[in-house]
Amino acid sequence: MANKFTITKNTKRSPLKALPLHTAGQSIDEEIHRIQTVEIGSYFAGAACMVFIACFEWYKWVTSAPPSPVSISIGAAVVVSYCVYKIIKFRKEVKTLRLARDGERAVGEYLDSFRQQGYRVLHDLVGGDFNIDHIIIGKTGIYTIETKTISKYVRGTQKINYDGEELSINGMKPDRNPIIQAKAQAGWVKEFVRDFLKKNVPIQPVVVFPGWFVEGNQKSEVWVLEPKALKGFISRRDEVMDEKDVSIIANYLTRHLRTREEYYRKN
């Protein structure tokens, strides 16, 4: 999953030149989200408000207390202020998540083109308490791909520098090092595959930044690339397994993905 990076200025734009195409069921998913947040949320808030008012009126009736508009106004001001704060916070979070979602979908659309060369492509594979955005499986090995969609300033030269261990975005280091994250994901897949295949298969961790120019050392353990450069890097790799192994690995990872999905739907 893409991490959140600190954005200090409003003069930024998305690095994506075009929005990704809709995925299967996206319209339904968006309608479910709208109903849950807008319709259900508004009715829940209205009901909670009326229950509070009713309880307060019963309290006044039982205690014969005189009207107290000052205390009610103070309480309302506190509650409203807190709600406004939370709304602003969640709106910023939703904006960040939408950018991350669009980036993953755009990268996913590009990676799906690898199927024409015989590669198997999986998206959003959950392992433990994390998820792997994309996995490519082919005769040249397995590639775990973490997508980082970072806003860009409207003007000026902007690039990502990578020294083989850490990276910086316009000279600033991200809150969390995605290189460590990519290594952990690759390590999980390596262990998962070894458990059923009973042999080691090369796993290449990759971090991609859609729309960014990446400069630096690409001979290290983790590749840091703009997504469209990935095909060239993979094409230079030698074959390390046959089609049978590719099929077995893809089937086991797909089964894991579906099993996890069924579990969460039932629970």
Summary of the structure (lengths in Angstrom):
residues: 267
radius of gyration: 24.5
end to end distance: 22.1
largest distance: 85.5
contacts: 716
relative contact order: 0.14
helix: 52%
strand: 18%
